[in-house]
């Protein structure tokens, strides 16, 4: 039976998110053991991580105080789940978003661990009560949901099962801070957690404004990228309210009626289908044709922007 040791993290599933977690844990000086059901995927993951870390080092954006070679020496592949979890203090599950598959993996992990290891899922939207129901080690289970790309976007949503122990939440919070991520505690599970609930609220109203012909798709995106998003990269919506008047009380006094009036004019949930999909898709494809090359190039550009923004935020915080 695997028992936990300080400094070793097991990653189960070595795709996009598993690789990012591997890099982040290595940047914090942790030993990382990568496992995947496809052995060649582990080899591919190790190659990708090497390439990525070297590029980050050249760009001066490698996280942590160790060199790329030092970080790479901390990461190794494993041939079985049992080998990966042996000696680990934290297991980060990163298999595809499928409830049955994840439940199978957690049942397997549950049998392989003792009472000290944290069992953490990267799920974007499966609820902890569904994922961890009936596990003997449910007190040690938690969702730690990262945001893509996790290396540049530090938020991690920590979502406990109703039976998760406070110590598990605290340990995971401390671990995320140690690797330079920005954890938040979602105190009770809720569909969509916090990030996707906010994101979907924005998508919903964006869709409605385009559907009703109030703004064009490209202008709609500018509202966020050149408007709201400029502030939101540094301060959240609540602090924005506080600063946009003489404090929160004054903001609510001044603006509550207007906010409520506008909110009441929001209609039902859009269908995200029909002619509006055609319209939005056409506008997006004019800007970024939806073939793999153009999409990959634009994602690369986005990640470079996020890397520069992350550097700027670090600078601003140290001032
Ligand atoms: P992915 O498809 O890139 O990687 C999944 C990996 O799991 C594959 O390499 C696959 O071979 C492996 N796998 C499948 N069955 C397995 C098993 N039984 N045991 C071990 N490995 C197995 O998926 P991705 O994008 O890395 O997502 C992983 C998780 O992270 C999902 O739950 C997803 O919802 C979540 N997530 C994804 C984000 C994204 O933007 N891609 C963002 C935040 C969370």
py3Dmol code that shows the C-alpha trace and the ligand (Angstrom):
import py3Dmol

protein = """\
ATOM      1  CA  UNK A   1       0.000   0.000   0.000  1.00  0.00           C
ATOM      2  CA  UNK A   2       1.333   3.428  -0.968  1.00  0.00           C
ATOM      3  CA  UNK A   3       2.100   5.769   1.917  1.00  0.00           C
ATOM      4  CA  UNK A   4       2.907   9.431   1.486  1.00  0.00           C
ATOM      5  CA  UNK A   5       6.351  10.993   1.538  1.00  0.00           C
ATOM      6  CA  UNK A   6       7.112  14.702   1.402  1.00  0.00           C
ATOM      7  CA  UNK A   7       8.034  15.996  -1.996  1.00  0.00           C
ATOM      8  CA  UNK A   8       6.627  13.392  -4.404  1.00  0.00           C
ATOM      9  CA  UNK A   9       3.583  13.989  -6.615  1.00  0.00           C
ATOM     10  CA  UNK A  10       1.932  11.424  -8.909  1.00  0.00           C
ATOM     11  CA  UNK A  11       0.161  12.516 -12.092  1.00  0.00           C
ATOM     12  CA  UNK A  12      -2.368  10.052 -13.531  1.00  0.00           C
ATOM     13  CA  UNK A  13      -3.038  10.928 -17.188  1.00  0.00           C
ATOM     14  CA  UNK A  14      -0.210  12.652 -19.110  1.00  0.00           C
ATOM     15  CA  UNK A  15      -2.140  14.687 -21.684  1.00  0.00           C
ATOM     16  CA  UNK A  16      -2.308  18.469 -21.921  1.00  0.00           C
ATOM     17  CA  UNK A  17      -3.254  19.116 -18.295  1.00  0.00           C
ATOM     18  CA  UNK A  18      -1.143  16.304 -16.808  1.00  0.00           C
ATOM     19  CA  UNK A  19       1.943  17.753 -18.514  1.00  0.00           C
ATOM     20  CA  UNK A  20       1.194  21.254 -17.209  1.00  0.00           C
ATOM     21  CA  UNK A  21       0.782  19.982 -13.660  1.00  0.00           C
ATOM     22  CA  UNK A  22       4.035  18.038 -14.034  1.00  0.00           C
ATOM     23  CA  UNK A  23       5.893  21.212 -15.027  1.00  0.00           C
ATOM     24  CA  UNK A  24       4.332  23.225 -12.215  1.00  0.00           C
ATOM     25  CA  UNK A  25       5.147  20.678  -9.503  1.00  0.00           C
ATOM     26  CA  UNK A  26       8.732  20.336 -10.792  1.00  0.00           C
ATOM     27  CA  UNK A  27       9.068  24.139 -10.743  1.00  0.00           C
ATOM     28  CA  UNK A  28       8.257  23.978  -7.027  1.00  0.00           C
ATOM     29  CA  UNK A  29      11.029  21.401  -6.474  1.00  0.00           C
ATOM     30  CA  UNK A  30       8.704  18.366  -6.189  1.00  0.00           C
ATOM     31  CA  UNK A  31       9.573  14.986  -7.645  1.00  0.00           C
ATOM     32  CA  UNK A  32       6.975  14.120 -10.282  1.00  0.00           C
ATOM     33  CA  UNK A  33       5.924  10.633 -11.361  1.00  0.00           C
ATOM     34  CA  UNK A  34       3.923  10.605 -14.618  1.00  0.00           C
ATOM     35  CA  UNK A  35       1.605   7.760 -15.528  1.00  0.00           C
ATOM     36  CA  UNK A  36      -0.669   7.226 -18.542  1.00  0.00           C
ATOM     37  CA  UNK A  37      -2.649   4.240 -19.788  1.00  0.00           C
ATOM     38  CA  UNK A  38      -0.808   4.734 -23.102  1.00  0.00           C
ATOM     39  CA  UNK A  39       2.878   4.129 -22.429  1.00  0.00           C
ATOM     40  CA  UNK A  40       3.923   6.059 -25.555  1.00  0.00           C
ATOM     41  CA  UNK A  41       1.972   9.042 -24.203  1.00  0.00           C
ATOM     42  CA  UNK A  42       4.314   9.140 -21.185  1.00  0.00           C
ATOM     43  CA  UNK A  43       7.306   9.258 -23.547  1.00  0.00           C
ATOM     44  CA  UNK A  44       5.615  11.990 -25.600  1.00  0.00           C
ATOM     45  CA  UNK A  45       4.758  13.927 -22.429  1.00  0.00           C
ATOM     46  CA  UNK A  46       8.384  13.816 -21.232  1.00  0.00           C
ATOM     47  CA  UNK A  47       9.572  15.051 -24.656  1.00  0.00           C
ATOM     48  CA  UNK A  48       6.998  17.871 -24.729  1.00  0.00           C
ATOM     49  CA  UNK A  49       7.907  18.949 -21.206  1.00  0.00           C
ATOM     50  CA  UNK A  50      11.627  19.021 -22.092  1.00  0.00           C
ATOM     51  CA  UNK A  51      10.986  21.124 -25.201  1.00  0.00           C
ATOM     52  CA  UNK A  52       8.609  23.474 -23.378  1.00  0.00           C
ATOM     53  CA  UNK A  53      10.904  24.002 -20.379  1.00  0.00           C
ATOM     54  CA  UNK A  54      13.894  24.797 -22.601  1.00  0.00           C
ATOM     55  CA  UNK A  55      11.847  27.390 -24.521  1.00  0.00           C
ATOM     56  CA  UNK A  56      10.571  28.907 -21.267  1.00  0.00           C
ATOM     57  CA  UNK A  57      14.111  29.080 -19.909  1.00  0.00           C
ATOM     58  CA  UNK A  58      15.340  30.836 -23.067  1.00  0.00           C
ATOM     59  CA  UNK A  59      12.444  33.311 -22.804  1.00  0.00           C
ATOM     60  CA  UNK A  60      13.234  33.973 -19.112  1.00  0.00           C
ATOM     61  CA  UNK A  61       9.794  32.646 -18.171  1.00  0.00           C
ATOM     62  CA  UNK A  62      10.679  29.367 -16.470  1.00  0.00           C
ATOM     63  CA  UNK A  63       8.949  29.199 -13.100  1.00  0.00           C
ATOM     64  CA  UNK A  64      10.754  28.435  -9.856  1.00  0.00           C
ATOM     65  CA  UNK A  65      14.375  28.821  -8.821  1.00  0.00           C
ATOM     66  CA  UNK A  66      15.753  25.644 -10.447  1.00  0.00           C
ATOM     67  CA  UNK A  67      17.173  25.447 -13.987  1.00  0.00           C
ATOM     68  CA  UNK A  68      15.283  23.571 -16.715  1.00  0.00           C
ATOM     69  CA  UNK A  69      17.725  20.636 -16.430  1.00  0.00           C
ATOM     70  CA  UNK A  70      17.281  20.518 -12.648  1.00  0.00           C
ATOM     71  CA  UNK A  71      13.501  20.553 -13.008  1.00  0.00           C
ATOM     72  CA  UNK A  72      13.599  17.920 -15.763  1.00  0.00           C
ATOM     73  CA  UNK A  73      15.670  15.627 -13.548  1.00  0.00           C
ATOM     74  CA  UNK A  74      12.781  15.643 -11.041  1.00  0.00           C
ATOM     75  CA  UNK A  75      10.261  14.211 -13.539  1.00  0.00           C
ATOM     76  CA  UNK A  76      10.086  10.562 -14.513  1.00  0.00           C
ATOM     77  CA  UNK A  77       7.621   8.241 -16.212  1.00  0.00           C
ATOM     78  CA  UNK A  78       6.022   5.186 -14.595  1.00  0.00           C
ATOM     79  CA  UNK A  79       4.644   1.965 -16.082  1.00  0.00           C
ATOM     80  CA  UNK A  80       1.743   1.441 -13.634  1.00  0.00           C
ATOM     81  CA  UNK A  81      -0.551   3.429 -11.337  1.00  0.00           C
ATOM     82  CA  UNK A  82       0.846   1.533  -8.354  1.00  0.00           C
ATOM     83  CA  UNK A  83       4.420   2.535  -9.245  1.00  0.00           C
ATOM     84  CA  UNK A  84       3.321   6.173  -9.736  1.00  0.00           C
ATOM     85  CA  UNK A  85       1.531   6.516  -6.398  1.00  0.00           C
ATOM     86  CA  UNK A  86       4.173   4.693  -4.331  1.00  0.00           C
ATOM     87  CA  UNK A  87       5.778   7.301  -2.058  1.00  0.00           C
ATOM     88  CA  UNK A  88       3.575  10.165  -3.307  1.00  0.00           C
ATOM     89  CA  UNK A  89       2.015  12.740  -0.951  1.00  0.00           C
ATOM     90  CA  UNK A  90      -0.398  14.074  -3.592  1.00  0.00           C
ATOM     91  CA  UNK A  91      -2.015  12.434  -6.619  1.00  0.00           C
ATOM     92  CA  UNK A  92      -3.326  14.654  -9.391  1.00  0.00           C
ATOM     93  CA  UNK A  93      -5.763  12.825 -11.666  1.00  0.00           C
ATOM     94  CA  UNK A  94      -5.817  14.189 -15.251  1.00  0.00           C
ATOM     95  CA  UNK A  95      -7.693  11.585 -17.329  1.00  0.00           C
ATOM     96  CA  UNK A  96     -10.405  12.618 -19.848  1.00  0.00           C
ATOM     97  CA  UNK A  97     -13.605  14.252 -18.596  1.00  0.00           C
ATOM     98  CA  UNK A  98     -15.742  11.124 -18.234  1.00  0.00           C
ATOM     99  CA  UNK A  99     -17.482  10.320 -14.954  1.00  0.00           C
ATOM    100  CA  UNK A 100     -17.340   6.521 -15.286  1.00  0.00           C
ATOM    101  CA  UNK A 101     -13.646   6.564 -16.210  1.00  0.00           C
ATOM    102  CA  UNK A 102     -12.739   8.916 -13.376  1.00  0.00           C
ATOM    103  CA  UNK A 103     -14.776   6.875 -10.860  1.00  0.00           C
ATOM    104  CA  UNK A 104     -12.922   3.752 -11.991  1.00  0.00           C
ATOM    105  CA  UNK A 105      -9.547   5.482 -11.533  1.00  0.00           C
ATOM    106  CA  UNK A 106     -10.466   6.812  -8.073  1.00  0.00           C
ATOM    107  CA  UNK A 107     -11.682   3.339  -6.985  1.00  0.00           C
ATOM    108  CA  UNK A 108      -8.299   1.977  -8.108  1.00  0.00           C
ATOM    109  CA  UNK A 109      -6.426   4.754  -6.287  1.00  0.00           C
ATOM    110  CA  UNK A 110      -8.596   4.294  -3.194  1.00  0.00           C
ATOM    111  CA  UNK A 111      -7.393   0.680  -2.948  1.00  0.00           C
ATOM    112  CA  UNK A 112      -3.751   1.656  -3.489  1.00  0.00           C
ATOM    113  CA  UNK A 113      -3.289   4.414  -0.885  1.00  0.00           C
ATOM    114  CA  UNK A 114      -3.090   4.805   2.884  1.00  0.00           C
ATOM    115  CA  UNK A 115      -4.703   7.491   5.067  1.00  0.00           C
ATOM    116  CA  UNK A 116      -2.230  10.283   4.304  1.00  0.00           C
ATOM    117  CA  UNK A 117      -2.170  10.885   0.528  1.00  0.00           C
ATOM    118  CA  UNK A 118      -4.352  13.595  -1.033  1.00  0.00           C
ATOM    119  CA  UNK A 119      -6.396  12.359  -4.012  1.00  0.00           C
ATOM    120  CA  UNK A 120      -7.101  15.286  -6.297  1.00  0.00           C
ATOM    121  CA  UNK A 121      -9.043  15.521  -9.570  1.00  0.00           C
ATOM    122  CA  UNK A 122      -8.497  18.099 -12.331  1.00  0.00           C
ATOM    123  CA  UNK A 123     -12.115  17.817 -13.491  1.00  0.00           C
ATOM    124  CA  UNK A 124     -13.603  20.937 -15.100  1.00  0.00           C
ATOM    125  CA  UNK A 125     -17.217  20.231 -14.241  1.00  0.00           C
ATOM    126  CA  UNK A 126     -17.866  16.886 -12.537  1.00  0.00           C
ATOM    127  CA  UNK A 127     -19.105  17.304  -8.976  1.00  0.00           C
ATOM    128  CA  UNK A 128     -17.025  15.888  -6.095  1.00  0.00           C
ATOM    129  CA  UNK A 129     -20.126  14.140  -4.689  1.00  0.00           C
ATOM    130  CA  UNK A 130     -20.405  12.161  -7.959  1.00  0.00           C
ATOM    131  CA  UNK A 131     -16.679  11.531  -8.341  1.00  0.00           C
ATOM    132  CA  UNK A 132     -15.795  10.427  -4.825  1.00  0.00           C
ATOM    133  CA  UNK A 133     -19.041   8.814  -3.575  1.00  0.00           C
ATOM    134  CA  UNK A 134     -18.418   5.630  -1.577  1.00  0.00           C
ATOM    135  CA  UNK A 135     -14.606   5.835  -1.444  1.00  0.00           C
ATOM    136  CA  UNK A 136     -12.936   4.662   1.771  1.00  0.00           C
ATOM    137  CA  UNK A 137     -10.551   7.639   1.592  1.00  0.00           C
ATOM    138  CA  UNK A 138     -13.192  10.261   0.743  1.00  0.00           C
ATOM    139  CA  UNK A 139     -11.812  12.578   3.471  1.00  0.00           C
ATOM    140  CA  UNK A 140      -8.619  12.835   1.407  1.00  0.00           C
ATOM    141  CA  UNK A 141     -10.403  13.621  -1.882  1.00  0.00           C
ATOM    142  CA  UNK A 142     -10.732  17.035  -3.491  1.00  0.00           C
ATOM    143  CA  UNK A 143     -11.165  18.669  -6.880  1.00  0.00           C
ATOM    144  CA  UNK A 144      -8.301  20.984  -7.878  1.00  0.00           C
ATOM    145  CA  UNK A 145      -9.535  22.506 -11.137  1.00  0.00           C
ATOM    146  CA  UNK A 146      -6.869  24.411 -13.109  1.00  0.00           C
ATOM    147  CA  UNK A 147      -7.448  26.914 -15.903  1.00  0.00           C
ATOM    148  CA  UNK A 148      -5.981  26.361 -19.356  1.00  0.00           C
ATOM    149  CA  UNK A 149      -3.071  27.018 -19.877  1.00  0.00           C
ATOM    150  CA  UNK A 150      -2.232  26.365 -16.194  1.00  0.00           C
ATOM    151  CA  UNK A 151       1.419  27.411 -16.555  1.00  0.00           C
ATOM    152  CA  UNK A 152       0.347  31.018 -17.315  1.00  0.00           C
ATOM    153  CA  UNK A 153      -3.067  31.221 -15.666  1.00  0.00           C
ATOM    154  CA  UNK A 154      -2.503  30.492 -11.989  1.00  0.00           C
ATOM    155  CA  UNK A 155      -6.055  30.087 -10.651  1.00  0.00           C
ATOM    156  CA  UNK A 156      -6.955  26.691  -9.178  1.00  0.00           C
ATOM    157  CA  UNK A 157     -10.469  26.071  -7.832  1.00  0.00           C
ATOM    158  CA  UNK A 158     -10.438  23.763  -4.808  1.00  0.00           C
ATOM    159  CA  UNK A 159     -13.792  22.034  -4.415  1.00  0.00           C
ATOM    160  CA  UNK A 160     -14.331  19.591  -1.536  1.00  0.00           C
ATOM    161  CA  UNK A 161     -16.724  16.658  -1.290  1.00  0.00           C
ATOM    162  CA  UNK A 162     -19.097  17.226   1.688  1.00  0.00           C
ATOM    163  CA  UNK A 163     -16.959  14.674   3.603  1.00  0.00           C
ATOM    164  CA  UNK A 164     -13.546  16.043   2.600  1.00  0.00           C
ATOM    165  CA  UNK A 165     -11.592  16.919   5.739  1.00  0.00           C
ATOM    166  CA  UNK A 166     -10.574  20.552   6.316  1.00  0.00           C
ATOM    167  CA  UNK A 167      -6.979  19.289   6.591  1.00  0.00           C
ATOM    168  CA  UNK A 168      -7.145  18.007   2.981  1.00  0.00           C
ATOM    169  CA  UNK A 169      -8.353  21.401   1.769  1.00  0.00           C
ATOM    170  CA  UNK A 170      -5.662  23.226   3.767  1.00  0.00           C
ATOM    171  CA  UNK A 171      -2.889  20.921   2.571  1.00  0.00           C
ATOM    172  CA  UNK A 172      -3.930  21.273  -1.065  1.00  0.00           C
ATOM    173  CA  UNK A 173      -4.232  25.055  -0.708  1.00  0.00           C
ATOM    174  CA  UNK A 174      -0.709  25.249   0.747  1.00  0.00           C
ATOM    175  CA  UNK A 175       0.656  22.954  -1.970  1.00  0.00           C
ATOM    176  CA  UNK A 176      -0.869  25.078  -4.750  1.00  0.00           C
ATOM    177  CA  UNK A 177       0.631  28.224  -3.241  1.00  0.00           C
ATOM    178  CA  UNK A 178       3.996  26.503  -2.966  1.00  0.00           C
ATOM    179  CA  UNK A 179       4.053  25.862  -6.733  1.00  0.00           C
ATOM    180  CA  UNK A 180       3.096  29.484  -7.461  1.00  0.00           C
ATOM    181  CA  UNK A 181      -0.573  28.869  -8.321  1.00  0.00           C
ATOM    182  CA  UNK A 182      -3.430  30.940  -6.963  1.00  0.00           C
ATOM    183  CA  UNK A 183      -5.879  28.610  -5.178  1.00  0.00           C
ATOM    184  CA  UNK A 184      -9.390  29.574  -4.161  1.00  0.00           C
ATOM    185  CA  UNK A 185     -11.722  27.648  -1.846  1.00  0.00           C
ATOM    186  CA  UNK A 186     -15.147  26.872  -3.296  1.00  0.00           C
ATOM    187  CA  UNK A 187     -16.796  26.234   0.064  1.00  0.00           C
ATOM    188  CA  UNK A 188     -19.680  24.088  -1.214  1.00  0.00           C
ATOM    189  CA  UNK A 189     -19.882  22.175  -4.468  1.00  0.00           C
ATOM    190  CA  UNK A 190     -21.997  23.749  -7.191  1.00  0.00           C
ATOM    191  CA  UNK A 191     -22.435  22.947 -10.878  1.00  0.00           C
ATOM    192  CA  UNK A 192     -19.810  24.882 -12.889  1.00  0.00           C
ATOM    193  CA  UNK A 193     -17.844  25.764  -9.723  1.00  0.00           C
ATOM    194  CA  UNK A 194     -17.086  29.529  -9.619  1.00  0.00           C
ATOM    195  CA  UNK A 195     -15.063  30.145 -12.779  1.00  0.00           C
ATOM    196  CA  UNK A 196     -17.384  28.510 -15.273  1.00  0.00           C
ATOM    197  CA  UNK A 197     -20.468  30.072 -13.688  1.00  0.00           C
ATOM    198  CA  UNK A 198     -18.922  33.518 -14.290  1.00  0.00           C
ATOM    199  CA  UNK A 199     -17.666  32.529 -17.731  1.00  0.00           C
ATOM    200  CA  UNK A 200     -21.055  31.148 -18.785  1.00  0.00           C
ATOM    201  CA  UNK A 201     -22.851  34.279 -17.534  1.00  0.00           C
ATOM    202  CA  UNK A 202     -20.566  36.337 -19.805  1.00  0.00           C
ATOM    203  CA  UNK A 203     -20.975  33.978 -22.772  1.00  0.00           C
ATOM    204  CA  UNK A 204     -24.744  34.035 -22.338  1.00  0.00           C
ATOM    205  CA  UNK A 205     -25.059  37.810 -22.505  1.00  0.00           C
ATOM    206  CA  UNK A 206     -22.443  38.073 -25.280  1.00  0.00           C
ATOM    207  CA  UNK A 207     -24.518  35.653 -27.333  1.00  0.00           C
ATOM    208  CA  UNK A 208     -27.744  37.553 -26.707  1.00  0.00           C
ATOM    209  CA  UNK A 209     -26.207  40.907 -27.757  1.00  0.00           C
ATOM    210  CA  UNK A 210     -25.037  39.382 -31.053  1.00  0.00           C
ATOM    211  CA  UNK A 211     -28.262  37.413 -31.602  1.00  0.00           C
ATOM    212  CA  UNK A 212     -30.381  40.512 -31.189  1.00  0.00           C
ATOM    213  CA  UNK A 213     -28.175  42.460 -33.613  1.00  0.00           C
ATOM    214  CA  UNK A 214     -27.036  44.943 -30.976  1.00  0.00           C
ATOM    215  CA  UNK A 215     -23.299  44.528 -31.610  1.00  0.00           C
ATOM    216  CA  UNK A 216     -21.279  42.575 -34.161  1.00  0.00           C
ATOM    217  CA  UNK A 217     -19.340  39.486 -33.006  1.00  0.00           C
ATOM    218  CA  UNK A 218     -15.963  41.210 -33.421  1.00  0.00           C
ATOM    219  CA  UNK A 219     -17.066  44.330 -31.521  1.00  0.00           C
ATOM    220  CA  UNK A 220     -18.494  42.116 -28.779  1.00  0.00           C
ATOM    221  CA  UNK A 221     -15.066  40.540 -28.238  1.00  0.00           C
ATOM    222  CA  UNK A 222     -13.510  44.023 -28.035  1.00  0.00           C
ATOM    223  CA  UNK A 223     -15.840  44.898 -25.152  1.00  0.00           C
ATOM    224  CA  UNK A 224     -13.961  42.295 -23.154  1.00  0.00           C
ATOM    225  CA  UNK A 225     -10.404  42.412 -24.562  1.00  0.00           C
ATOM    226  CA  UNK A 226     -10.129  46.227 -24.702  1.00  0.00           C
ATOM    227  CA  UNK A 227     -12.678  47.036 -21.992  1.00  0.00           C
ATOM    228  CA  UNK A 228     -13.640  44.911 -19.025  1.00  0.00           C
ATOM    229  CA  UNK A 229     -10.748  42.492 -19.435  1.00  0.00           C
ATOM    230  CA  UNK A 230      -8.136  45.254 -19.002  1.00  0.00           C
ATOM    231  CA  UNK A 231      -9.267  45.742 -15.397  1.00  0.00           C
ATOM    232  CA  UNK A 232     -10.151  42.133 -14.715  1.00  0.00           C
ATOM    233  CA  UNK A 233      -6.570  41.023 -15.329  1.00  0.00           C
ATOM    234  CA  UNK A 234      -5.712  42.886 -12.107  1.00  0.00           C
ATOM    235  CA  UNK A 235      -8.854  43.325 -10.004  1.00  0.00           C
ATOM    236  CA  UNK A 236     -12.083  41.358  -9.758  1.00  0.00           C
ATOM    237  CA  UNK A 237     -15.682  42.559 -10.231  1.00  0.00           C
ATOM    238  CA  UNK A 238     -16.232  43.209  -6.511  1.00  0.00           C
ATOM    239  CA  UNK A 239     -13.115  45.349  -6.143  1.00  0.00           C
ATOM    240  CA  UNK A 240     -14.094  47.103  -9.379  1.00  0.00           C
ATOM    241  CA  UNK A 241     -17.383  48.080  -7.721  1.00  0.00           C
ATOM    242  CA  UNK A 242     -15.551  49.304  -4.614  1.00  0.00           C
ATOM    243  CA  UNK A 243     -13.197  51.496  -6.678  1.00  0.00           C
ATOM    244  CA  UNK A 244     -15.837  52.795  -9.097  1.00  0.00           C
ATOM    245  CA  UNK A 245     -17.509  54.866  -6.359  1.00  0.00           C
ATOM    246  CA  UNK A 246     -16.523  56.019  -2.901  1.00  0.00           C
ATOM    247  CA  UNK A 247     -16.405  52.422  -1.712  1.00  0.00           C
ATOM    248  CA  UNK A 248     -18.867  49.536  -1.975  1.00  0.00           C
ATOM    249  CA  UNK A 249     -21.653  51.147   0.074  1.00  0.00           C
ATOM    250  CA  UNK A 250     -21.623  54.223  -2.110  1.00  0.00           C
ATOM    251  CA  UNK A 251     -21.494  52.064  -5.290  1.00  0.00           C
ATOM    252  CA  UNK A 252     -24.558  50.061  -4.234  1.00  0.00           C
ATOM    253  CA  UNK A 253     -26.439  53.241  -3.236  1.00  0.00           C
ATOM    254  CA  UNK A 254     -25.689  54.840  -6.581  1.00  0.00           C
ATOM    255  CA  UNK A 255     -26.040  51.942  -8.967  1.00  0.00           C
ATOM    256  CA  UNK A 256     -28.246  49.216  -7.441  1.00  0.00           C
ATOM    257  CA  UNK A 257     -31.433  50.296  -9.227  1.00  0.00           C
ATOM    258  CA  UNK A 258     -29.747  50.564 -12.650  1.00  0.00           C
ATOM    259  CA  UNK A 259     -28.043  47.201 -12.215  1.00  0.00           C
ATOM    260  CA  UNK A 260     -31.303  45.519 -11.220  1.00  0.00           C
ATOM    261  CA  UNK A 261     -33.190  47.166 -14.107  1.00  0.00           C
ATOM    262  CA  UNK A 262     -30.642  45.960 -16.698  1.00  0.00           C
ATOM    263  CA  UNK A 263     -30.425  42.476 -15.153  1.00  0.00           C
ATOM    264  CA  UNK A 264     -34.211  42.110 -15.339  1.00  0.00           C
ATOM    265  CA  UNK A 265     -34.000  42.761 -19.084  1.00  0.00           C
ATOM    266  CA  UNK A 266     -31.770  39.669 -19.618  1.00  0.00           C
ATOM    267  CA  UNK A 267     -33.957  37.092 -21.365  1.00  0.00           C
ATOM    268  CA  UNK A 268     -33.981  33.298 -21.094  1.00  0.00           C
ATOM    269  CA  UNK A 269     -30.869  31.137 -21.545  1.00  0.00           C
ATOM    270  CA  UNK A 270     -29.831  31.272 -25.245  1.00  0.00           C
ATOM    271  CA  UNK A 271     -30.004  28.038 -27.281  1.00  0.00           C
ATOM    272  CA  UNK A 272     -26.486  28.426 -28.791  1.00  0.00           C
ATOM    273  CA  UNK A 273     -27.818  26.973 -32.044  1.00  0.00           C
ATOM    274  CA  UNK A 274     -29.483  28.073 -35.287  1.00  0.00           C
ATOM    275  CA  UNK A 275     -28.607  31.173 -37.350  1.00  0.00           C
ATOM    276  CA  UNK A 276     -26.643  32.851 -34.537  1.00  0.00           C
ATOM    277  CA  UNK A 277     -24.097  30.009 -34.563  1.00  0.00           C
ATOM    278  CA  UNK A 278     -23.645  30.566 -38.316  1.00  0.00           C
ATOM    279  CA  UNK A 279     -23.231  34.302 -37.806  1.00  0.00           C
ATOM    280  CA  UNK A 280     -20.718  34.011 -34.956  1.00  0.00           C
ATOM    281  CA  UNK A 281     -18.813  31.201 -36.651  1.00  0.00           C
ATOM    282  CA  UNK A 282     -18.495  33.189 -39.880  1.00  0.00           C
ATOM    283  CA  UNK A 283     -17.119  36.202 -38.019  1.00  0.00           C
ATOM    284  CA  UNK A 284     -14.642  34.095 -36.035  1.00  0.00           C
ATOM    285  CA  UNK A 285     -13.447  32.265 -39.186  1.00  0.00           C
ATOM    286  CA  UNK A 286     -12.764  35.553 -40.993  1.00  0.00           C
ATOM    287  CA  UNK A 287     -10.370  36.423 -38.193  1.00  0.00           C
ATOM    288  CA  UNK A 288      -9.045  32.908 -37.460  1.00  0.00           C
ATOM    289  CA  UNK A 289      -9.825  30.212 -40.068  1.00  0.00           C
ATOM    290  CA  UNK A 290     -10.819  27.065 -38.146  1.00  0.00           C
ATOM    291  CA  UNK A 291      -8.191  24.722 -39.632  1.00  0.00           C
ATOM    292  CA  UNK A 292      -5.673  23.186 -37.189  1.00  0.00           C
ATOM    293  CA  UNK A 293      -2.741  25.395 -38.327  1.00  0.00           C
ATOM    294  CA  UNK A 294      -4.513  28.734 -37.875  1.00  0.00           C
ATOM    295  CA  UNK A 295      -6.048  27.670 -34.568  1.00  0.00           C
ATOM    296  CA  UNK A 296      -2.668  26.438 -33.267  1.00  0.00           C
ATOM    297  CA  UNK A 297      -0.938  29.664 -34.350  1.00  0.00           C
ATOM    298  CA  UNK A 298      -3.534  31.811 -32.604  1.00  0.00           C
ATOM    299  CA  UNK A 299      -3.309  29.658 -29.412  1.00  0.00           C
ATOM    300  CA  UNK A 300       0.473  30.118 -29.507  1.00  0.00           C
ATOM    301  CA  UNK A 301       0.003  33.889 -29.767  1.00  0.00           C
ATOM    302  CA  UNK A 302      -2.531  33.790 -26.893  1.00  0.00           C
ATOM    303  CA  UNK A 303      -0.075  31.857 -24.710  1.00  0.00           C
ATOM    304  CA  UNK A 304       2.697  34.357 -25.512  1.00  0.00           C
ATOM    305  CA  UNK A 305       0.374  37.198 -24.472  1.00  0.00           C
ATOM    306  CA  UNK A 306      -0.478  35.358 -21.258  1.00  0.00           C
ATOM    307  CA  UNK A 307       3.221  34.767 -20.573  1.00  0.00           C
ATOM    308  CA  UNK A 308       3.934  38.502 -20.923  1.00  0.00           C
ATOM    309  CA  UNK A 309       0.913  39.368 -18.785  1.00  0.00           C
ATOM    310  CA  UNK A 310       2.053  36.931 -16.084  1.00  0.00           C
ATOM    311  CA  UNK A 311       5.480  38.649 -16.106  1.00  0.00           C
ATOM    312  CA  UNK A 312       3.842  42.084 -15.837  1.00  0.00           C
ATOM    313  CA  UNK A 313       1.635  40.942 -12.940  1.00  0.00           C
ATOM    314  CA  UNK A 314       4.693  39.588 -11.085  1.00  0.00           C
ATOM    315  CA  UNK A 315       6.469  42.943 -11.618  1.00  0.00           C
ATOM    316  CA  UNK A 316       3.433  44.926 -10.409  1.00  0.00           C
ATOM    317  CA  UNK A 317       3.121  42.767  -7.280  1.00  0.00           C
ATOM    318  CA  UNK A 318       6.789  43.203  -6.379  1.00  0.00           C
ATOM    319  CA  UNK A 319       6.552  47.027  -6.656  1.00  0.00           C
TER     320      UNK A 319
END
"""
ligand_1 = """\
44
LIG
P -6.172 14.878 -22.576
O -7.074 14.076 -23.438
O -5.180 15.797 -23.202
O -5.342 13.863 -21.626
C -5.918 12.792 -20.964
C -4.869 11.692 -20.803
O -5.386 10.660 -19.961
C -4.493 11.013 -22.146
O -3.092 11.061 -22.320
C -4.997 9.587 -21.982
O -4.187 8.608 -22.642
C -4.949 9.409 -20.471
N -5.808 8.339 -19.959
C -7.003 7.912 -20.434
N -7.462 6.890 -19.664
C -6.531 6.688 -18.685
C -6.440 5.793 -17.602
N -7.379 4.888 -17.367
N -5.349 5.867 -16.790
C -4.381 6.782 -17.038
N -4.419 7.660 -18.057
C -5.484 7.621 -18.867
O -7.115 15.641 -21.555
P -6.802 17.017 -20.784
O -7.215 18.157 -21.621
O -5.419 16.961 -20.249
O -7.878 16.938 -19.572
C -7.646 16.159 -18.415
C -8.599 16.627 -17.324
O -8.337 18.004 -17.019
C -10.085 16.556 -17.710
O -10.833 16.187 -16.582
C -10.411 17.982 -18.090
O -11.764 18.305 -17.903
C -9.537 18.744 -17.104
N -9.227 20.110 -17.522
C -8.920 20.356 -18.843
C -8.683 21.667 -19.259
C -8.366 21.950 -20.698
O -8.521 23.104 -21.107
N -7.899 20.968 -21.475
C -8.734 22.795 -18.304
C -8.996 22.398 -16.928
C -9.244 21.096 -16.579
"""
view = py3Dmol.view(width=600, height=400)
view.addModel(protein, "pdb")
view.setStyle({"model": 0}, {"cartoon": {"style": "trace"}})
view.addModel(ligand_1, "xyz")
view.setStyle({"model": 1}, {"stick": {}})
view.zoomTo()
view.show()
